[in-house]
Amino acid sequence: MFEKILIANRGEIACRVIKTARRMGIKTVAVYSDADRNALHVKMADEAVHIGPPPANQSYIVIDRIMDAIRQTGAQAVHPGYGFLSENPKFAEALEAEGVAFIGPPKRAIEAMGDKITSKKIAQEAGVSTVPGHMGLIENADEAIRISGEIGYPVMLKASAGGGGKGMRIAWSEDEVAEGFQASKNEAASSFGDDRMFIEKFVTQPRHIEIQVLCDQHGNGVYLGERECSIQRRNQKVVEEAPSPFLDPETRRAMGEQSLALAHAVGYASAGTVEFIVDGDRNFYFLEMNTRLQVEHPVTELITGVDLVEHMIRVAAGETLAMAQEDVTLTGWAMESRLYAEDPYRGFLPSIGRLSRYRPPAETEGYLPGTAGGAVGDVVVRNDTGVYEGGEISMFYDPMIAKLCTWGPDRAAAIAAMRDALDGFEVEGIGHNLPFLSAVMDHPKFVAGNMTTAFIAEEYPDGFEGVDLPEDHLRRIAAACAAMHRVAEIRRTRVSGRMDNHERKVGSDWVVTLGGARFETVIAADPDGSDVTIEGETLRVTGAWTPGDALARMEVAGAPVVMKVGKISGGFRIRTRGADLRVHVRTPRQAELAALMPEKVPADTSKLLLCPMPGLIVRVDVAEGDEVQEGQALAVVEAMKMENILRAERRGTVSKVNAAAGDSLAVDDVILEFE
């Protein structure tokens, strides 16, 4: 077994690999760029080597810099994580030449499966069903338009070396092919150093379901069930679960056997994932094979009890796989929510900055990767992360903050555990998608397991604007806030330095307004809690909350209510279950007067094009005096390695251009002004 391994990656996946290596008694080496000098993976590793400036193409994907780090530290093997060099055959070749083990598949398998065009041809030869498409390389936009017309719209433009949603576009017309082809090529070139493109039929209403395989160097292999990854945004997964609520045992077995056949066809040896799209009749079609550890691997670990990182290391060391297919059992249900530094209220655009507060929910005591969920409790909470409170989210890398996972004996229990864990996850200082993740967990289609990859586009066509909670939930929040406000009021009456004979009494009648609702409450308190009466219904409120606490874990009428709490004038800012509420708790007279106050009208920005995220202007497509049409591309902003096209919302004339290519802009900086 290896004594020292180097992790050629950063962030949460580097931390994840270090945890297993540490448990196995293997020393670890981290690599870091200037931007990651104080990163968590650097602090966790036994050694760390600086490899260059922040841009990945000057550090993390420069093979020579990684090789220098290996030589400096004497590492015997390298785990590539995901992204960066994980599916680069030249990196595997360089390691082999150096006599260093690659904790991943053979170079031949990476080449065969890493190129999506070649992989489809091999899949067809191995008897795996594939999606109709053009398997050859496409030179320019004109050729892309011709091929798209032959296949039939809609089509998917894809980078041959792509992954993680980079270099991918859905096109529904010739204009969208012409526009998206070059943008996809640019993204592919900047992310992977390979701008080759291909096109395939886009299957409408699909589910994205993938099979985890694990093979050794001696011809043995198993499949470890499936993962449902249909909740996606911009072709990048957001919520995953295992198993899928859609598959039956027969389909699962057929997909698993085809996945293993494909792996054996290319001499695969390591952990790998075969991705499929599945239609409503459970017909499945090969999408691609990822020759690396997947981001969402924890849900498989939770239901199988298999530590995939450990087995990758053991396979790379030449060990025989310690299990056969009949040894694989799927126990319970697991969920994963990807916490991104993306603002759902701004179309999920990237957000950067310092994490002024980062308090994830407590992980289940005794849980280790590779432990089946049911072995350590009725529910399990796991949080894979690479950040810490006070750290920064950089503009140079993917915006993932953490992967929050829960396990339960069934799907309903796993979802319930995820709801509570998300409500208790405290993140401040940047925009993030916690509200959206909470909304998904409560969405009827998701709860029913009736979702496709079009879920976000169909259910949030105008973007995410928060959640309107049902009245019974608002009532429980109102009761909790009334009781909390009373506690705060009592504390304020006890402030030192009061004037003599001026003691203030705290009343029992309060009016709570939130989310457009108004509740008249009467509070009767005792040492153990409060009875809050609303419209004749009495709700028992208990819990531990002290004024100033940012998190309240309450129980109202026997149901748990977990809320993130902020102070505002006359009440609280409450965030729970995807809702962001301003809750005012007032005396009846204060409420009467507040109802007469005018509401502040937001500023009119309808004649401005504002930068929706911190980023770099790639180009501005219009000039002063130009007339623009609705939907016309106005400018392109690059952030987090993604190019974002900003379009006109209506017809108009450009009166002023305030930015140019190369400018670095902050959120809400003005790019264009209109007459």
C-alpha positions as CSV (number, residue, x, y, z in Angstrom):
1,M,0.0,0.0,0.0
2,F,1.1,3.6,-0.7
3,E,2.7,5.6,2.1
4,K,2.1,9.0,0.6
5,I,-0.3,10.3,-2.1
6,L,-0.7,13.7,-3.7
7,I,-4.2,15.1,-4.4
8,A,-4.1,17.0,-7.7
9,N,-7.2,19.0,-6.9
10,R,-8.7,21.6,-4.4
11,G,-11.8,22.3,-2.4
12,E,-14.2,19.8,-1.0
13,I,-13.0,16.8,-3.1
14,A,-9.4,17.3,-1.9
15,C,-10.7,17.3,1.7
16,R,-12.8,14.2,1.0
17,V,-9.8,12.2,-0.3
18,I,-7.6,13.4,2.6
19,K,-10.2,12.0,5.1
20,T,-10.1,8.5,3.7
21,A,-6.3,8.5,3.2
22,R,-5.9,9.6,6.8
23,R,-8.1,6.7,8.0
24,M,-6.0,4.3,5.9
25,G,-2.8,5.7,7.5
26,I,-1.6,7.3,4.2
27,K,0.1,10.7,4.3
28,T,-1.2,13.3,1.9
29,V,0.2,16.1,-0.1
30,A,-2.0,19.1,-1.2
31,V,-1.3,21.5,-4.1
32,Y,-2.5,25.0,-4.1
33,S,-2.6,28.2,-6.2
34,D,-2.1,31.7,-4.9
35,A,-5.9,32.0,-4.4
36,D,-5.9,28.8,-2.2
37,R,-3.0,29.6,0.0
38,N,-5.3,29.5,3.1
39,A,-7.7,26.9,1.8
40,L,-9.1,24.1,4.0
41,H,-7.5,21.3,1.9
42,V,-4.1,22.9,2.5
43,K,-4.6,23.0,6.2
44,M,-5.8,19.4,6.3
45,A,-3.0,17.8,4.3
46,D,0.3,16.6,5.8
47,E,2.3,18.6,3.2
48,A,1.4,21.4,0.7
49,V,3.1,22.6,-2.4
50,H,2.5,25.9,-4.2
51,I,1.9,25.4,-7.9
52,G,1.2,28.9,-9.4
53,P,-1.2,31.8,-10.0
54,P,-5.0,31.5,-9.4
55,P,-6.2,30.7,-13.0
56,A,-6.5,26.9,-13.3
57,N,-4.7,27.0,-16.7
58,Q,-1.7,28.4,-14.9
59,S,-1.8,26.0,-11.9
60,Y,-4.1,23.1,-11.4
61,I,-4.2,21.9,-15.0
62,V,-0.5,22.5,-15.7
63,I,0.9,18.9,-15.7
64,D,4.5,20.0,-15.3
65,R,3.7,21.9,-12.1
66,I,1.9,18.9,-10.6
67,M,4.9,16.6,-11.6
68,D,7.3,19.0,-9.9
69,A,5.2,18.8,-6.7
70,I,5.3,15.0,-6.9
71,R,9.1,15.0,-7.2
72,Q,9.5,17.5,-4.3
73,T,7.4,15.4,-2.0
74,G,8.1,11.8,-3.1
75,A,4.5,11.0,-3.5
76,Q,3.9,7.4,-4.7
77,A,0.5,8.0,-6.2
78,V,-1.9,10.8,-7.3
79,H,-5.6,11.1,-6.8
80,P,-7.0,13.6,-9.3
81,G,-10.4,14.2,-7.8
82,Y,-12.8,15.4,-10.4
83,G,-12.4,18.1,-13.0
84,F,-9.0,19.6,-13.7
85,L,-6.6,16.8,-14.8
86,S,-8.9,13.9,-13.7
87,E,-9.8,12.8,-17.2
88,N,-6.6,13.9,-19.0
89,P,-4.8,10.9,-20.6
90,K,-1.6,13.0,-20.9
91,F,-1.5,13.4,-17.2
92,A,-1.9,9.6,-16.6
93,E,0.8,9.1,-19.2
94,A,3.2,11.5,-17.4
95,L,2.6,9.7,-14.1
96,E,3.3,6.4,-15.7
97,A,6.6,7.7,-17.2
98,E,7.6,8.9,-13.7
99,G,6.7,5.6,-12.1
100,V,3.9,7.1,-10.0
101,A,0.6,5.4,-9.7
102,F,-2.6,7.1,-11.0
103,I,-5.5,6.6,-8.7
104,G,-7.9,6.2,-11.6
105,P,-8.4,4.1,-14.7
106,P,-5.8,3.2,-17.4
107,K,-4.8,5.8,-19.9
108,R,-6.5,3.8,-22.7
109,A,-9.8,3.8,-20.9
110,I,-9.5,7.6,-20.3
111,E,-8.9,8.2,-23.9
112,A,-11.7,6.0,-25.1
113,M,-14.3,7.2,-22.6
114,G,-13.0,10.8,-22.2
115,D,-13.7,11.6,-25.8
116,K,-17.5,11.6,-26.1
117,I,-17.5,10.8,-29.8
118,T,-15.2,7.8,-29.4
119,S,-17.1,6.6,-26.3
120,K,-20.4,6.5,-28.1
121,K,-18.9,4.4,-30.9
122,I,-17.5,1.9,-28.3
123,A,-20.8,1.9,-26.4
124,Q,-22.6,0.9,-29.6
125,E,-20.1,-1.9,-30.2
126,A,-20.6,-3.1,-26.6
127,G,-24.3,-3.3,-27.1
128,V,-25.2,-0.2,-25.1
129,S,-28.1,1.8,-26.5
130,T,-27.2,5.4,-27.6
131,V,-28.9,8.6,-28.5
132,P,-29.1,9.6,-32.2
133,G,-26.5,12.2,-33.2
134,H,-23.6,13.3,-35.3
135,M,-20.5,11.4,-34.2
136,G,-17.9,13.3,-36.2
137,L,-16.2,16.6,-35.3
138,I,-17.8,19.8,-36.4
139,E,-15.6,22.6,-37.8
140,N,-17.8,25.7,-37.8
141,A,-21.2,27.1,-37.1
142,D,-22.5,26.7,-40.7
143,E,-21.7,22.9,-40.5
144,A,-23.4,22.8,-37.1
145,I,-26.5,24.4,-38.5
146,R,-26.7,21.9,-41.4
147,I,-26.1,18.9,-39.1
148,S,-28.7,20.1,-36.6
149,G,-31.3,20.4,-39.3
150,E,-30.6,16.8,-40.3
151,I,-30.9,15.5,-36.8
152,G,-34.0,17.6,-36.0
153,Y,-34.5,20.2,-33.3
154,P,-34.0,20.5,-30.5
155,V,-30.3,19.5,-30.4
156,M,-27.6,19.5,-27.8
157,L,-24.2,21.2,-28.6
158,K,-21.6,19.5,-26.6
159,A,-17.8,19.8,-26.1
160,S,-16.1,16.5,-26.8
161,A,-13.9,16.9,-23.7
162,G,-16.6,18.5,-21.7
163,G,-18.1,17.9,-18.3
164,G,-19.8,19.7,-15.4
165,G,-22.1,21.6,-17.8
166,K,-19.2,23.4,-19.4
167,G,-19.3,23.8,-23.2
168,M,-22.9,22.6,-23.5
169,R,-26.0,24.4,-25.1
170,I,-29.5,23.3,-26.0
171,A,-30.5,24.9,-29.4
172,W,-34.1,25.0,-30.6
173,S,-33.4,26.9,-33.9
174,E,-30.7,27.8,-36.4
175,D,-30.2,31.1,-34.7
176,E,-29.5,29.4,-31.4
177,V,-27.1,27.0,-33.0
178,A,-25.2,29.8,-34.6
179,E,-25.0,31.8,-31.4
180,G,-24.4,28.9,-29.0
181,F,-21.8,27.0,-31.1
182,Q,-19.0,29.6,-30.7
183,A,-19.8,30.3,-27.0
184,S,-19.6,26.5,-26.3
185,K,-16.3,26.3,-28.2
186,N,-14.9,29.2,-26.2
187,E,-16.0,27.6,-22.9
188,A,-14.5,24.3,-23.9
189,A,-11.2,25.8,-24.9
190,S,-10.9,27.8,-21.6
191,S,-12.0,24.9,-19.3
192,F,-10.5,21.9,-21.0
193,G,-8.0,23.2,-23.6
194,D,-10.0,21.3,-26.3
195,D,-12.6,23.1,-28.3
196,R,-13.9,20.1,-30.4
197,M,-17.7,20.0,-30.6
198,F,-20.3,17.4,-31.5
199,I,-24.1,17.4,-31.7
200,E,-26.8,15.0,-30.7
201,K,-30.6,14.8,-30.5
202,F,-31.9,16.4,-27.3
203,V,-34.4,14.0,-25.8
204,T,-37.3,16.0,-24.3
205,Q,-38.7,15.1,-20.8
206,P,-35.7,12.9,-19.9
207,R,-34.4,11.7,-16.6
208,H,-30.7,11.7,-15.9
209,I,-29.8,8.5,-14.1
210,E,-26.3,7.1,-13.8
211,I,-24.7,3.8,-12.7
212,Q,-21.7,3.6,-10.4
213,V,-19.2,0.9,-11.4
214,L,-16.1,-0.3,-9.6
215,C,-13.5,-2.5,-11.3
216,D,-10.0,-3.8,-10.4
217,Q,-7.0,-4.6,-12.6
218,H,-7.8,-8.3,-12.5
219,G,-11.0,-8.3,-14.6
220,N,-13.4,-8.1,-11.6
221,G,-16.2,-5.5,-11.5
222,V,-19.4,-4.6,-9.8
223,Y,-22.1,-2.0,-10.2
224,L,-23.3,-0.2,-7.1
225,G,-26.8,0.8,-8.0
226,E,-27.9,4.1,-9.6
227,R,-28.1,7.8,-8.8
228,E,-31.0,10.0,-9.9
229,C,-29.6,13.3,-11.0
230,S,-32.5,14.9,-12.8
231,I,-32.6,18.1,-10.8
232,Q,-30.2,20.2,-13.0
233,R,-29.6,23.8,-13.7
234,R,-27.7,24.7,-16.9
235,N,-26.9,21.0,-17.3
236,Q,-25.2,20.9,-14.0
237,K,-26.6,18.7,-11.2
238,V,-28.0,20.4,-8.1
239,V,-29.8,17.6,-6.2
240,E,-29.0,13.9,-6.4
241,E,-30.4,10.8,-4.7
242,A,-29.9,7.1,-4.6
243,P,-31.6,5.0,-5.5
244,S,-33.8,6.5,-8.2
245,P,-37.6,6.6,-7.4
246,F,-38.3,5.8,-11.0
247,L,-36.3,2.6,-11.7
248,D,-37.6,-0.9,-11.2
249,P,-35.3,-3.9,-10.4
250,E,-35.3,-5.1,-14.0
251,T,-34.2,-1.7,-15.4
252,R,-31.6,-1.3,-12.7
253,R,-30.1,-4.6,-13.5
254,A,-30.1,-4.0,-17.3
255,M,-28.5,-0.6,-16.9
256,G,-25.9,-2.0,-14.4
257,E,-25.0,-5.0,-16.7
258,Q,-24.6,-2.7,-19.7
259,S,-22.4,-0.3,-17.7
260,L,-20.2,-3.2,-16.6
261,A,-20.0,-4.5,-20.2
262,L,-18.8,-1.0,-21.3
263,A,-16.3,-0.8,-18.5
264,H,-14.8,-4.2,-19.4
265,A,-14.7,-3.3,-23.1
266,V,-12.2,-0.6,-22.4
267,G,-10.2,-2.5,-19.7
268,Y,-11.5,-0.2,-16.9
269,A,-10.0,-0.4,-13.5
270,S,-11.2,2.1,-10.8
271,A,-14.4,3.8,-9.9
272,G,-16.3,5.2,-12.8
273,T,-19.8,6.3,-13.7
274,V,-21.9,5.5,-16.8
275,E,-24.5,8.2,-17.4
276,F,-27.9,7.5,-19.1
277,I,-30.9,9.5,-20.1
278,V,-34.1,7.6,-19.4
279,D,-37.5,8.3,-20.9
280,G,-40.9,7.9,-19.4
281,D,-41.1,4.3,-20.5
282,R,-37.8,3.4,-18.8
283,N,-36.0,3.2,-22.1
284,F,-32.4,4.2,-21.4
285,Y,-29.7,5.7,-23.6
286,F,-26.0,6.0,-23.1
287,L,-24.9,9.6,-22.5
288,E,-21.3,9.4,-21.4
289,M,-18.8,7.6,-19.1
290,N,-17.0,9.7,-16.5
291,T,-13.6,8.1,-15.8
292,R,-13.3,9.5,-12.4
293,L,-15.0,9.9,-9.0
294,Q,-18.3,11.8,-9.4
295,V,-19.2,14.8,-7.3
296,E,-22.3,13.0,-6.1
297,H,-20.5,9.8,-5.0
298,P,-21.5,10.2,-1.3
299,V,-25.1,9.1,-1.9
300,T,-23.9,5.8,-3.3
301,E,-21.6,5.4,-0.3
302,L,-24.5,6.0,2.1
303,I,-26.7,3.3,0.7
304,T,-24.0,0.7,0.0
305,G,-21.5,1.2,2.8
306,V,-18.7,1.2,0.2
307,D,-15.9,3.9,0.5
308,L,-15.3,4.6,-3.1
309,V,-12.1,6.6,-2.5
310,E,-10.6,3.7,-0.4
311,H,-11.4,1.2,-3.2
312,M,-9.9,3.5,-5.8
313,I,-6.7,3.6,-3.8
314,R,-6.6,-0.1,-3.2
315,V,-7.3,-0.8,-6.9
316,A,-4.5,1.5,-7.9
317,A,-2.2,-0.4,-5.6
318,G,-3.0,-3.6,-7.4
319,E,-5.4,-5.2,-4.9
320,T,-8.2,-7.4,-5.9
321,L,-11.7,-6.1,-5.5
322,A,-13.0,-7.3,-2.1
323,M,-16.6,-7.8,-3.2
324,A,-18.7,-9.6,-5.9
325,Q,-22.0,-8.4,-7.3
326,E,-24.1,-10.6,-5.0
327,D,-22.4,-8.8,-2.0
328,V,-23.8,-5.4,-3.1
329,T,-27.0,-4.4,-1.2
330,L,-28.8,-1.1,-1.3
331,T,-30.0,0.0,2.1
332,G,-32.3,3.0,2.7
333,W,-32.3,6.2,0.8
334,A,-29.8,9.0,0.4
335,M,-30.1,12.7,-0.8
336,E,-27.4,15.2,-1.8
337,S,-27.9,18.9,-2.1
338,R,-25.1,20.9,-3.7
339,L,-24.7,24.2,-2.0
340,Y,-23.4,26.7,-4.5
341,A,-22.3,30.3,-4.2
342,E,-25.0,31.3,-6.7
343,D,-27.8,33.7,-6.1
344,P,-31.2,32.1,-7.0
345,Y,-32.9,35.5,-6.9
346,R,-30.6,36.6,-9.7
347,G,-31.1,33.7,-12.0
348,F,-28.5,31.5,-10.1
349,L,-25.7,33.8,-11.1
350,P,-22.3,33.3,-9.4
351,S,-21.6,35.2,-6.1
352,I,-18.1,35.7,-4.7
353,G,-16.8,37.1,-1.5
354,R,-16.0,36.2,2.1
355,L,-18.0,33.7,4.2
356,S,-18.8,35.9,7.1
357,R,-20.7,33.0,8.7
358,Y,-20.4,29.3,7.8
359,R,-22.1,27.0,10.2
360,P,-23.2,23.7,8.6
361,P,-25.5,21.3,10.5
362,A,-23.8,18.8,12.8
363,E,-22.7,15.7,11.0
364,T,-23.9,12.4,12.5
365,E,-21.5,11.2,15.2
366,G,-19.7,8.0,14.3
367,Y,-20.3,8.3,10.5
368,L,-17.4,7.7,8.2
369,P,-17.5,7.5,4.4
370,G,-18.0,3.9,3.5
371,T,-20.4,3.3,6.4
372,A,-23.9,2.3,5.4
373,G,-26.4,4.9,6.7
374,G,-28.4,2.6,8.9
375,A,-25.3,1.4,10.7
376,V,-25.0,4.6,12.7
377,G,-28.6,5.9,13.2
378,D,-32.1,6.4,12.1
379,V,-31.0,9.3,10.0
380,V,-27.5,10.4,8.9
381,V,-26.3,13.9,8.1
382,R,-23.0,14.3,6.2
383,N,-21.4,17.5,4.9
384,D,-18.5,17.4,2.4
385,T,-17.0,20.8,2.2
386,G,-13.8,22.6,1.4
387,V,-14.5,26.0,3.0
388,Y,-14.6,27.5,6.5
389,E,-16.0,30.6,8.2
390,G,-13.9,33.6,7.2
391,G,-12.7,31.9,4.0
392,E,-13.3,33.3,0.5
393,I,-15.2,32.1,-2.5
394,S,-13.0,32.8,-5.4
395,M,-14.0,33.9,-8.9
396,F,-11.4,31.5,-10.4
397,Y,-13.1,28.2,-9.7
398,D,-16.5,26.5,-9.5
399,P,-18.8,28.0,-7.0
400,M,-19.5,24.9,-4.9
401,I,-19.4,25.5,-1.2
402,A,-20.5,22.1,0.1
403,K,-22.4,18.9,-0.6
404,L,-25.0,18.3,2.1
405,C,-26.1,14.7,2.3
406,T,-28.7,12.9,4.4
407,W,-29.7,9.2,4.7
408,G,-32.9,7.7,5.9
409,P,-34.5,4.3,6.0
410,D,-36.8,5.4,3.1
411,R,-37.1,8.3,0.7
412,A,-39.6,10.3,2.9
413,A,-37.2,10.1,5.9
414,A,-34.2,11.2,3.8
415,I,-36.2,14.2,2.4
416,A,-37.4,15.2,5.9
417,A,-33.8,15.0,7.3
418,M,-32.6,17.2,4.4
419,R,-35.3,19.8,5.0
420,D,-34.2,20.1,8.6
421,A,-30.5,20.1,7.7
422,L,-31.0,22.9,5.1
423,D,-33.0,25.0,7.5
424,G,-30.1,24.7,10.0
425,F,-27.3,25.5,7.5
426,E,-26.0,29.0,8.2
427,V,-24.2,30.8,5.4
428,E,-23.7,34.6,5.3
429,G,-21.6,37.0,3.3
430,I,-22.4,35.7,-0.2
431,G,-25.4,34.8,-2.3
432,H,-26.2,31.1,-2.2
433,N,-28.8,28.6,-3.3
434,L,-29.9,27.3,0.1
435,P,-33.5,28.8,-0.4
436,F,-33.8,27.1,-3.7
437,L,-32.7,23.7,-2.3
438,S,-35.2,24.0,0.5
439,A,-37.9,24.8,-2.1
440,V,-37.1,21.7,-4.1
441,M,-37.4,19.5,-1.0
442,D,-41.0,20.7,-0.5
443,H,-42.0,20.8,-4.1
444,P,-44.9,18.3,-4.8
445,K,-43.3,17.0,-8.0
446,F,-40.0,16.2,-6.2
447,V,-41.7,14.7,-3.2
448,A,-43.7,12.5,-5.5
449,G,-40.5,11.5,-7.4
450,N,-42.1,12.8,-10.6
451,M,-39.3,15.0,-12.1
452,T,-37.2,15.3,-15.3
453,T,-34.2,17.3,-16.2
454,A,-36.6,20.1,-17.2
455,F,-37.8,20.4,-13.6
456,I,-36.2,23.8,-12.9
457,A,-37.1,25.3,-16.3
458,E,-40.7,24.1,-16.0
459,E,-41.4,24.8,-12.4
460,Y,-39.4,28.1,-12.2
461,P,-39.8,29.5,-15.7
462,D,-39.5,33.1,-14.5
463,G,-36.7,32.3,-12.1
464,F,-36.7,31.7,-8.4
465,E,-38.5,34.4,-6.3
466,G,-38.7,32.6,-3.0
467,V,-41.4,30.4,-1.6
468,D,-44.9,31.3,-0.5
469,L,-45.5,29.2,2.5
470,P,-49.0,27.8,3.2
471,E,-51.0,29.5,5.9
472,D,-50.6,26.8,8.5
473,H,-46.8,27.1,8.2
474,L,-47.0,30.9,8.5
475,R,-49.2,30.4,11.6
476,R,-46.6,28.3,13.2
477,I,-43.8,30.8,12.4
478,A,-46.0,33.6,13.7
479,A,-46.5,31.8,17.0
480,A,-42.8,31.1,17.3
481,C,-41.9,34.7,16.5
482,A,-44.4,36.1,19.0
483,A,-42.9,33.9,21.7
484,M,-39.4,34.9,20.7
485,H,-40.3,38.6,20.6
486,R,-41.8,38.4,24.1
487,V,-38.5,36.9,25.4
488,A,-36.6,39.8,23.7
489,E,-38.9,42.4,25.1
490,I,-38.6,41.0,28.7
491,R,-34.8,41.2,28.3
492,R,-35.0,44.8,27.1
493,T,-37.0,45.7,30.3
494,R,-34.2,44.5,32.4
495,V,-31.5,46.7,30.9
496,S,-29.3,48.3,33.6
497,G,-29.5,52.1,34.2
498,R,-33.3,52.4,34.1
499,M,-34.9,55.4,35.7
500,D,-36.5,54.7,39.0
501,N,-40.2,54.1,39.0
502,H,-40.3,53.6,35.2
503,E,-40.7,49.9,34.9
504,R,-42.1,48.7,31.6
505,K,-44.6,45.9,31.5
506,V,-44.6,43.4,28.7
507,G,-48.1,42.7,27.4
508,S,-49.6,39.5,26.2
509,D,-51.4,40.8,23.1
510,W,-49.3,41.0,19.9
511,V,-50.0,41.4,16.2
512,V,-47.7,39.4,13.9
513,T,-47.5,40.3,10.2
514,L,-45.5,38.2,7.7
515,G,-45.8,37.0,4.1
516,G,-48.9,39.1,3.5
517,A,-50.7,37.5,6.5
518,R,-51.8,39.1,9.8
519,F,-52.2,37.1,13.0
520,E,-53.6,38.5,16.3
521,T,-51.9,36.6,19.1
522,V,-52.3,36.2,22.8
523,I,-49.4,34.7,24.8
524,A,-49.5,32.9,28.1
525,A,-46.0,32.0,29.2
526,D,-44.7,29.6,31.7
527,P,-41.2,28.4,32.7
528,D,-41.2,25.7,30.0
529,G,-42.5,27.6,27.0
530,S,-45.5,29.6,25.8
531,D,-49.1,29.0,24.8
532,V,-49.8,31.2,21.8
533,T,-53.5,31.6,20.9
534,I,-54.2,32.6,17.3
535,E,-57.8,33.0,16.2
536,G,-59.0,30.7,19.0
537,E,-56.4,28.0,18.3
538,T,-53.7,27.5,21.0
539,L,-50.3,26.5,19.8
540,R,-47.7,25.3,22.3
541,V,-44.3,26.8,21.6
542,T,-41.1,25.5,23.1
543,G,-37.4,25.6,22.2
544,A,-34.0,27.1,22.9
545,W,-33.6,30.6,21.6
546,T,-31.8,33.6,23.2
547,P,-32.0,37.1,21.7
548,G,-29.0,37.4,19.4
549,D,-29.0,33.8,18.3
550,A,-28.8,33.4,14.5
551,L,-30.6,30.0,14.6
552,A,-33.8,29.1,16.4
553,R,-34.8,25.5,16.8
554,M,-38.3,25.6,18.0
555,E,-41.2,23.2,18.4
556,V,-44.7,24.5,17.6
557,A,-47.8,22.3,18.3
558,G,-45.5,19.3,18.3
559,A,-43.8,20.1,14.9
560,P,-40.2,21.2,14.6
561,V,-39.6,24.7,13.2
562,V,-36.0,25.5,12.4
563,M,-35.4,29.2,11.4
564,K,-32.4,31.4,10.6
565,V,-33.1,34.6,12.6
566,G,-31.9,38.2,11.9
567,K,-32.9,41.3,13.7
568,I,-34.9,44.0,11.9
569,S,-36.8,47.0,13.4
570,G,-39.8,45.8,15.2
571,G,-39.3,42.1,14.5
572,F,-37.2,39.5,12.7
573,R,-35.9,38.5,9.3
574,I,-36.8,34.8,9.2
575,R,-35.5,32.3,6.6
576,T,-36.9,28.8,6.6
577,R,-38.1,26.3,4.0
578,G,-37.0,28.5,1.1
579,A,-38.9,31.5,2.3
580,D,-37.3,34.9,3.3
581,L,-39.8,36.7,5.5
582,R,-39.8,40.0,7.3
583,V,-41.8,39.3,10.4
584,H,-43.1,42.3,12.5
585,V,-44.3,41.7,16.0
586,R,-46.2,44.8,17.3
587,T,-48.7,45.8,19.9
588,P,-52.2,46.3,18.6
589,R,-51.8,50.1,18.6
590,Q,-48.4,49.9,16.8
591,A,-50.0,47.6,14.2
592,E,-52.8,50.0,13.7
593,L,-50.4,52.9,13.0
594,A,-48.0,50.7,10.9
595,A,-50.9,49.9,8.5
596,L,-51.1,53.6,7.6
597,M,-47.5,53.9,6.6
598,P,-46.7,54.2,2.9
599,E,-44.5,51.4,1.3
600,K,-41.1,52.3,-0.2
601,V,-41.1,52.1,-4.0
602,P,-38.0,50.4,-5.4
603,A,-35.8,52.4,-7.9
604,D,-36.7,52.1,-11.6
605,T,-33.9,50.2,-13.4
606,S,-36.0,49.3,-16.5
607,K,-33.8,51.5,-18.8
608,L,-30.5,50.1,-17.6
609,L,-28.6,46.9,-18.3
610,L,-27.0,45.9,-15.0
611,C,-24.3,43.4,-14.5
612,P,-26.0,40.5,-12.8
613,M,-22.9,39.0,-11.2
614,P,-19.2,39.9,-10.4
615,G,-17.4,39.1,-13.6
616,L,-15.4,40.0,-16.7
617,I,-16.9,41.6,-19.8
618,V,-16.0,39.4,-22.7
619,R,-17.6,41.6,-25.3
620,V,-20.3,44.3,-25.8
621,D,-22.4,43.6,-28.9
622,V,-24.0,47.0,-29.3
623,A,-23.0,50.6,-29.6
624,E,-24.5,54.0,-28.7
625,G,-27.4,54.8,-31.0
626,D,-28.1,51.1,-31.9
627,E,-31.7,50.0,-31.9
628,V,-32.1,46.6,-30.2
629,Q,-34.9,44.0,-30.3
630,E,-36.4,41.9,-27.6
631,G,-34.1,38.9,-27.0
632,Q,-31.1,40.4,-28.8
633,A,-27.7,39.7,-27.3
634,L,-26.3,42.8,-25.7
635,A,-23.2,41.7,-23.9
636,V,-21.3,38.6,-22.6
637,V,-20.1,38.3,-19.0
638,E,-17.7,35.6,-17.9
639,A,-17.8,34.4,-14.3
640,M,-16.9,31.0,-12.7
641,K,-15.6,29.8,-16.1
642,M,-19.1,30.2,-17.6
643,E,-20.0,32.7,-20.4
644,N,-23.4,34.4,-19.7
645,I,-25.2,36.1,-22.6
646,L,-27.2,39.2,-21.4
647,R,-30.2,39.9,-23.6
648,A,-32.6,42.7,-24.2
649,E,-35.9,42.4,-22.4
650,R,-37.7,44.7,-24.8
651,R,-37.1,46.9,-27.8
652,G,-35.1,50.1,-27.3
653,T,-32.3,52.4,-28.3
654,V,-28.9,52.4,-26.6
655,S,-28.1,55.8,-25.2
656,K,-24.8,55.1,-23.4
657,V,-22.2,52.3,-23.2
658,N,-20.5,52.2,-19.8
659,A,-18.3,49.1,-20.1
660,A,-16.0,47.5,-22.6
661,A,-14.4,44.1,-23.2
662,G,-11.9,43.3,-20.4
663,D,-13.6,45.4,-17.7
664,S,-14.1,43.7,-14.4
665,L,-17.5,44.6,-12.9
666,A,-19.3,44.1,-9.6
667,V,-23.0,43.2,-9.2
668,D,-25.4,45.9,-10.4
669,D,-22.7,47.9,-12.2
670,V,-24.3,49.6,-15.2
671,I,-23.3,48.2,-18.6
672,L,-25.7,50.0,-20.9
673,E,-28.3,52.8,-20.6
674,F,-31.3,53.0,-22.9
675,E,-33.5,56.0,-24.0
